[in-house]
Amino acid sequence: MKLSKDQKKEKAKDLAGTLSKAEHLFFTEYQGLKFVEMDELRSKLKTLGGRYSVIKNSQLRHALKGAGIDGADAGLLKGPIGLVVSGGDDPVSAAKVLAAFAKQFPVFKVKAGFVGKKWMTTAECKTLSTLGTRPELLAKFVGLLYAAGAQSASVLQAPIRDFVLALAALEDKKKKETPAAAAA
């Protein structure tokens, strides 16, 4: 079924609303993937709160303009485009899924990303996928804070511990001298 010009404009307007609310966008090249493989990618992204859809370039161009997202590379909208719309505050999880999927299916490629209101190249998206996810980074941070606190507590307890050990050594020395003095 062909869409009328007004229907196309309405779809582009709806997509612009979605893009303006989205935290992270990834643009992919999917040509050569089977439906089953694309469905697998969709299900992996869905668990992260993301969506994968195939969008017409003209519609995407109008939607990006309507959402106020400009500065896209001219070559981005050449050829078939798959769009990942990812919500939440963790772009790394979606990037990791895309990178793993690209390793599994070499015909799939990440062309660009729009993360934190900044355009990212293919290489930057790949680098993003190597970072730890938000929960992993928070766990590392908490571990570092705990280690710093434990180390500080140990340093503060050291003088007291050393004083107690010195008293114990002095007491042992006195006990050893007392039997020797009684024998003389």
PASEBA-1860 file (N, C-alpha, C; in nm, 3 decimals):
! residues 184
1> MKLSKDQK> 0.085/-0.118/0.000/0.000/0.000/0.000/0.089/0.123/0.000 ~ 0.066/0.209/-0.095/0.144/0.332/-0.104/0.086/0.436/-0.009 ~ 0.176/0.512/0.049/0.133/0.617/0.139/0.119/0.748/0.062 ~ 0.023/0.827/0.104/0.008/0.959/0.043/0.114/1.052/0.099 ~ 0.130/1.166/0.038/0.231/1.262/0.081/0.204/1.307/0.225 ~ 0.076/1.327/0.258/0.041/1.368/0.394/0.073/1.258/0.495 ~ 0.049/1.132/0.457/0.079/1.021/0.546/0.230/1.009/0.569 ~ 0.307/1.032/0.464/0.453/1.029/0.477/0.501/1.139/0.569
9> KEKAKDLA> 0.443/1.259/0.555/0.480/1.370/0.643/0.443/1.339/0.787 ~ 0.329/1.277/0.807/0.285/1.242/0.942/0.379/1.137/1.004 ~ 0.419/1.038/0.925/0.514/0.937/0.975/0.647/1.001/1.012 ~ 0.695/1.094/0.927/0.821/1.163/0.955/0.808/1.248/1.081 ~ 0.692/1.308/1.102/0.669/1.390/1.222/0.667/1.302/1.347 ~ 0.603/1.186/1.338/0.602/1.092/1.451/0.743/1.044/1.483 ~ 0.818/1.012/1.378/0.956/0.966/1.397/1.042/1.077/1.457 ~ 1.017/1.202/1.415/1.091/1.315/1.471/1.065/1.327/1.621
17> GTLSKAEH> 0.941/1.306/1.661/0.909/1.308/1.804/0.982/1.199/1.880 ~ 0.989/1.081/1.821/1.061/0.970/1.883/1.210/1.000/1.892 ~ 1.266/1.055/1.784/1.410/1.084/1.783/1.447/1.194/1.882 ~ 1.360/1.293/1.897/1.391/1.402/1.989/1.388/1.355/2.134 ~ 1.308/1.253/2.164/1.300/1.200/2.301/1.408/1.095/2.328 ~ 1.464/1.036/2.222/1.561/0.928/2.237/1.692/0.980/2.293 ~ 1.751/0.901/2.380/1.880/0.937/2.440/1.995/0.905/2.345 ~ 1.983/0.790/2.277/2.093/0.742/2.194/2.037/0.684/2.064
25> LFFTEYQG> 2.106/0.712/1.955/2.069/0.660/1.823/2.191/0.596/1.759 ~ 2.168/0.484/1.694/2.274/0.419/1.618/2.219/0.389/1.479 ~ 2.298/0.419/1.378/2.259/0.399/1.240/2.340/0.282/1.184 ~ 2.271/0.185/1.126/2.338/0.063/1.083/2.312/0.031/0.937 ~ 2.398/-0.054/0.886/2.384/-0.108/0.752/2.350/-0.256/0.770 ~ 2.236/-0.296/0.722/2.186/-0.430/0.751/2.173/-0.519/0.628 ~ 2.202/-0.469/0.511/2.178/-0.540/0.387/2.250/-0.675/0.388 ~ 2.176/-0.780/0.359/2.232/-0.915/0.357/2.189/-0.998/0.477
33> LKFVEMDE> 2.126/-0.935/0.576/2.077/-1.010/0.692/1.943/-1.073/0.660 ~ 1.919/-1.187/0.718/1.790/-1.254/0.704/1.695/-1.201/0.812 ~ 1.567/-1.223/0.789/1.467/-1.175/0.883/1.490/-1.233/1.023 ~ 1.524/-1.359/1.028/1.545/-1.426/1.157/1.660/-1.359/1.233 ~ 1.764/-1.322/1.162/1.880/-1.258/1.225/1.842/-1.118/1.275 ~ 1.765/-1.045/1.195/1.722/-0.912/1.238/1.628/-0.923/1.358 ~ 1.546/-1.026/1.360/1.456/-1.047/1.473/1.534/-1.078/1.600 ~ 1.643/-1.152/1.584/1.732/-1.181/1.698/1.790/-1.051/1.755
41> LRSKLKTL> 1.834/-0.963/1.665/1.888/-0.834/1.707/1.781/-0.752/1.778 ~ 1.662/-0.751/1.722/1.551/-0.676/1.784/1.523/-0.725/1.926 ~ 1.524/-0.857/1.944/1.494/-0.911/2.077/1.605/-0.878/2.177 ~ 1.731/-0.878/2.131/1.841/-0.842/2.220/1.831/-0.695/2.262 ~ 1.796/-0.609/2.167/1.784/-0.466/2.198/1.661/-0.437/2.283 ~ 1.557/-0.515/2.264/1.433/-0.493/2.340/1.455/-0.512/2.489 ~ 1.541/-0.609/2.525/1.569/-0.632/2.667/1.640/-0.512/2.731 ~ 1.705/-0.431/2.647/1.776/-0.312/2.696/1.690/-0.185/2.684
49> GGRYSVIK> 1.568/-0.200/2.636/1.482/-0.083/2.618/1.506/-0.014/2.485 ~ 1.562/-0.085/2.389/1.590/-0.026/2.257/1.501/-0.085/2.151 ~ 1.498/-0.018/2.037/1.418/-0.064/1.924/1.503/-0.058/1.798 ~ 1.485/-0.155/1.711/1.554/-0.157/1.582/1.449/-0.155/1.473 ~ 1.463/-0.061/1.380/1.369/-0.054/1.269/1.439/-0.007/1.143 ~ 1.383/-0.047/1.031/1.434/-0.007/0.901/1.353/0.115/0.858 ~ 1.423/0.221/0.822/1.358/0.349/0.789/1.401/0.392/0.650 ~ 1.309/0.449/0.576/1.345/0.506/0.446/1.431/0.629/0.469
57> NSQLRHAL> 1.530/0.647/0.383/1.625/0.757/0.399/1.558/0.894/0.396 ~ 1.464/0.913/0.303/1.397/1.044/0.293/1.318/1.071/0.421 ~ 1.252/0.969/0.471/1.175/0.985/0.594/1.268/1.016/0.712 ~ 1.380/0.946/0.717/1.476/0.970/0.825/1.538/1.108/0.815 ~ 1.565/1.153/0.696/1.622/1.287/0.674/1.525/1.394/0.729 ~ 1.397/1.381/0.695/1.297/1.478/0.742/1.278/1.467/0.894 ~ 1.283/1.345/0.947/1.266/1.325/1.091/1.383/1.385/1.168 ~ 1.506/1.366/1.119/1.623/1.424/1.185/1.612/1.576/1.186
65> KGAGIDGA> 1.570/1.631/1.075/1.554/1.776/1.065/1.445/1.824/1.161 ~ 1.334/1.751/1.166/1.223/1.787/1.255/1.260/1.774/1.402 ~ 1.351/1.682/1.434/1.393/1.663/1.573/1.503/1.759/1.614 ~ 1.553/1.837/1.517/1.660/1.932/1.548/1.797/1.867/1.558 ~ 1.811/1.752/1.497/1.940/1.681/1.498/2.005/1.707/1.363 ~ 2.109/1.788/1.365/2.179/1.815/1.240/2.327/1.790/1.258 ~ 2.398/1.798/1.148/2.542/1.771/1.152/2.575/1.629/1.111 ~ 2.476/1.558/1.055/2.501/1.420/1.012/2.591/1.419/0.890
73> DAGLLKGP> 2.674/1.317/0.881/2.762/1.299/0.766/2.675/1.278/0.641 ~ 2.716/1.335/0.531/2.639/1.326/0.406/2.626/1.181/0.360 ~ 2.724/1.099/0.384/2.721/0.959/0.342/2.637/0.870/0.432 ~ 2.590/0.923/0.542/2.513/0.843/0.637/2.384/0.792/0.576 ~ 2.315/0.876/0.503/2.185/0.839/0.450/2.194/0.787/0.307 ~ 2.296/0.712/0.279/2.312/0.646/0.149/2.292/0.496/0.171 ~ 2.208/0.437/0.092/2.182/0.294/0.106/2.082/0.268/0.216 ~ 2.042/0.143/0.232/1.943/0.107/0.335/1.996/0.136/0.476
81> IGLVVSGG> 1.908/0.188/0.558/1.946/0.227/0.695/1.859/0.154/0.796 ~ 1.925/0.098/0.896/1.856/0.044/1.012/1.884/0.138/1.128 ~ 1.783/0.170/1.203/1.796/0.267/1.312/1.771/0.200/1.446 ~ 1.865/0.220/1.537/1.849/0.172/1.674/1.817/0.294/1.760 ~ 1.700/0.291/1.823/1.660/0.396/1.915/1.670/0.336/2.054 ~ 1.762/0.390/2.131/1.789/0.335/2.264/1.755/0.438/2.370 ~ 1.677/0.397/2.466/1.644/0.485/2.577/1.737/0.459/2.694 ~ 1.708/0.523/2.803/1.789/0.502/2.922/1.916/0.584/2.919
89> DDPVSAAK> 1.998/0.564/3.019/2.119/0.644/3.032/2.246/0.563/3.009 ~ 2.231/0.447/2.945/2.347/0.361/2.922/2.362/0.329/2.774 ~ 2.439/0.412/2.701/2.458/0.384/2.558/2.553/0.267/2.533 ~ 2.630/0.230/2.633/2.731/0.126/2.616/2.666/-0.011/2.594 ~ 2.556/-0.038/2.664/2.491/-0.168/2.649/2.444/-0.190/2.506 ~ 2.380/-0.089/2.448/2.334/-0.102/2.309/2.453/-0.115/2.214 ~ 2.559/-0.039/2.239/2.678/-0.047/2.154/2.742/-0.185/2.164 ~ 2.742/-0.244/2.283/2.798/-0.378/2.301/2.717/-0.482/2.222
97> VLAAFAKQ> 2.585/-0.470/2.226/2.499/-0.563/2.152/2.526/-0.550/2.003 ~ 2.535/-0.426/1.954/2.560/-0.404/1.812/2.697/-0.456/1.770 ~ 2.799/-0.435/1.852/2.933/-0.482/1.819/2.939/-0.635/1.817 ~ 2.875/-0.698/1.914/2.872/-0.844/1.918/2.796/-0.900/1.798 ~ 2.688/-0.834/1.762/2.608/-0.877/1.647/2.688/-0.861/1.518 ~ 2.765/-0.752/1.508/2.848/-0.729/1.389/2.958/-0.834/1.378 ~ 3.010/-0.882/1.492/3.110/-0.989/1.489/3.048/-1.119/1.441 ~ 2.926/-1.143/1.487/2.856/-1.266/1.451/2.812/-1.266/1.304
105> FPVFKVKA> 2.769/-1.148/1.255/2.722/-1.134/1.117/2.800/-1.020/1.051 ~ 2.906/-1.050/0.978/2.993/-0.947/0.921/2.925/-0.852/0.822 ~ 2.810/-0.888/0.766/2.742/-0.797/0.673/2.676/-0.682/0.748 ~ 2.657/-0.697/0.877/2.597/-0.593/0.961/2.706/-0.496/1.004 ~ 2.682/-0.367/0.984/2.782/-0.266/1.021/2.714/-0.148/1.089 ~ 2.781/-0.093/1.186/2.735/0.030/1.251/2.797/0.145/1.172 ~ 2.713/0.231/1.117/2.762/0.342/1.035/2.794/0.465/1.119 ~ 2.709/0.495/1.218/2.729/0.613/1.301/2.643/0.602/1.426
113> GFVGKKWM> 2.666/0.691/1.518/2.587/0.697/1.639/2.563/0.842/1.677 ~ 2.456/0.864/1.750/2.426/0.997/1.803/2.401/0.977/1.953 ~ 2.506/0.999/2.030/2.503/0.970/2.173/2.534/1.097/2.250 ~ 2.447/1.129/2.343/2.470/1.249/2.425/2.476/1.375/2.342 ~ 2.390/1.385/2.243/2.381/1.502/2.154/2.509/1.524/2.074 ~ 2.585/1.417/2.053/2.710/1.425/1.978/2.716/1.311/1.877 ~ 2.757/1.344/1.754/2.771/1.243/1.650/2.897/1.162/1.674 ~ 2.888/1.033/1.649/3.001/0.943/1.665/3.024/0.868/1.534
121> TTAECKTL> 3.150/0.848/1.501/3.185/0.771/1.383/3.177/0.622/1.414 ~ 3.200/0.542/1.312/3.200/0.397/1.330/3.305/0.355/1.432 ~ 3.424/0.413/1.421/3.533/0.378/1.514/3.498/0.419/1.657 ~ 3.437/0.534/1.673/3.399/0.579/1.808/3.290/0.490/1.867 ~ 3.199/0.443/1.784/3.096/0.349/1.831/3.159/0.218/1.875 ~ 3.259/0.174/1.802/3.329/0.051/1.837/3.404/0.069/1.970 ~ 3.466/0.184/1.987/3.536/0.214/2.113/3.436/0.220/2.229 ~ 3.321/0.278/2.203/3.217/0.286/2.306/3.176/0.146/2.352
129> STLGTRPE> 3.175/0.052/2.259/3.134/-0.084/2.295/3.236/-0.155/2.382 ~ 3.358/-0.105/2.387/3.461/-0.170/2.469/3.458/-0.121/2.614 ~ 3.388/-0.012/2.639/3.379/0.040/2.775/3.289/-0.050/2.858 ~ 3.298/-0.035/2.988/3.209/-0.109/3.076/3.071/-0.044/3.077 ~ 2.970/-0.124/3.105/2.836/-0.070/3.114/2.823/0.013/3.241 ~ 2.717/0.086/3.251/2.697/0.174/3.367/2.701/0.095/3.498 ~ 2.629/-0.017/3.510/2.638/-0.094/3.635/2.779/-0.144/3.665 ~ 2.852/-0.186/3.561/2.990/-0.232/3.582/3.079/-0.119/3.632
137> LLAKFVGL> 3.065/-0.002/3.572/3.147/0.112/3.614/3.111/0.158/3.755 ~ 2.981/0.154/3.788/2.940/0.191/3.924/2.995/0.092/4.026 ~ 2.995/-0.036/3.991/3.049/-0.137/4.082/3.198/-0.116/4.105 ~ 3.271/-0.084/3.998/3.414/-0.056/4.013/3.436/0.067/4.101 ~ 3.355/0.169/4.081/3.367/0.291/4.160/3.342/0.264/4.308 ~ 3.238/0.188/4.336/3.207/0.154/4.476/3.321/0.072/4.536 ~ 3.377/-0.020/4.457/3.491/-0.099/4.505/3.611/-0.012/4.538 ~ 3.636/0.087/4.452/3.747/0.179/4.479/3.723/0.261/4.605
145> LYAAGAQS> 3.599/0.308/4.622/3.566/0.385/4.743/3.583/0.299/4.868 ~ 3.537/0.174/4.862/3.550/0.085/4.975/3.697/0.059/5.007 ~ 3.776/0.035/4.903/3.919/0.008/4.923/3.988/0.128/4.985 ~ 3.953/0.248/4.939/4.014/0.369/4.995/3.977/0.385/5.142 ~ 3.851/0.359/5.175/3.808/0.369/5.314/3.873/0.265/5.402 ~ 3.883/0.141/5.352/3.945/0.034/5.429/4.093/0.062/5.449 ~ 4.158/0.114/5.347/4.300/0.146/5.358/4.322/0.259/5.458 ~ 4.236/0.359/5.455/4.247/0.470/5.551/4.226/0.421/5.693
153> ASVLQAPI> 4.128/0.333/5.713/4.103/0.279/5.846/4.223/0.200/5.895 ~ 4.285/0.124/5.805/4.402/0.045/5.842/4.518/0.136/5.882 ~ 4.538/0.243/5.809/4.646/0.337/5.839/4.621/0.405/5.974 ~ 4.496/0.440/6.000/4.463/0.506/6.127/4.475/0.411/6.246 ~ 4.451/0.283/6.224/4.461/0.186/6.331/4.605/0.141/6.357 ~ 4.694/0.166/6.264/4.832/0.119/6.276/4.903/0.170/6.401 ~ 4.896/0.299/6.436/4.966/0.343/6.558/4.914/0.274/6.684 ~ 4.785/0.254/6.692/4.728/0.187/6.810/4.775/0.042/6.815
161> RDFVLALA> 4.769/-0.025/6.701/4.812/-0.164/6.692/4.960/-0.176/6.729 ~ 5.042/-0.085/6.675/5.185/-0.088/6.704/5.212/-0.063/6.853 ~ 5.135/0.027/6.914/5.150/0.057/7.057/5.116/-0.067/7.140 ~ 5.007/-0.135/7.104/4.968/-0.256/7.177/5.075/-0.365/7.160 ~ 5.127/-0.380/7.040/5.232/-0.479/7.017/5.359/-0.445/7.097 ~ 5.391/-0.317/7.106/5.509/-0.275/7.183/5.488/-0.304/7.331 ~ 5.367/-0.279/7.382/5.337/-0.310/7.523/5.346/-0.460/7.548 ~ 5.296/-0.540/7.455/5.302/-0.686/7.471/5.448/-0.733/7.471
169> ALEDKKKK> 5.530/-0.676/7.387/5.672/-0.713/7.382/5.742/-0.671/7.511 ~ 5.709/-0.554/7.562/5.768/-0.507/7.687/5.727/-0.597/7.803 ~ 5.601/-0.639/7.803/5.552/-0.728/7.908/5.625/-0.862/7.903 ~ 5.645/-0.916/7.784/5.718/-1.042/7.769/5.862/-1.027/7.819 ~ 5.922/-0.912/7.786/6.060/-0.888/7.829/6.068/-0.883/7.981 ~ 5.971/-0.816/8.044/5.970/-0.806/8.191/5.952/-0.944/8.255 ~ 5.866/-1.026/8.196/5.843/-1.160/8.250/5.970/-1.244/8.243 ~ 6.044/-1.228/8.135/6.167/-1.304/8.120/6.274/-1.255/8.218
177> ETPAAAAA> 6.275/-1.124/8.248/6.375/-1.069/8.340/6.340/-1.104/8.485 ~ 6.216/-1.113/8.518/6.174/-1.137/8.656/6.222/-1.273/8.706 ~ 6.209/-1.384/8.638/6.263/-1.510/8.688/6.415/-1.508/8.697 ~ 6.481/-1.436/8.612/6.628/-1.428/8.616/6.671/-1.348/8.740 ~ 6.598/-1.242/8.776/6.632/-1.162/8.893/6.605/-1.241/9.020 ~ 6.501/-1.324/9.025/6.470/-1.404/9.143/6.573/-1.514/9.165 ~ 6.634/-1.566/9.058/6.734/-1.671/9.069/6.868/-1.616/9.119 ~ 6.895/-1.490/9.103/7.023/-1.435/9.141/7.029/-1.395/9.281
END
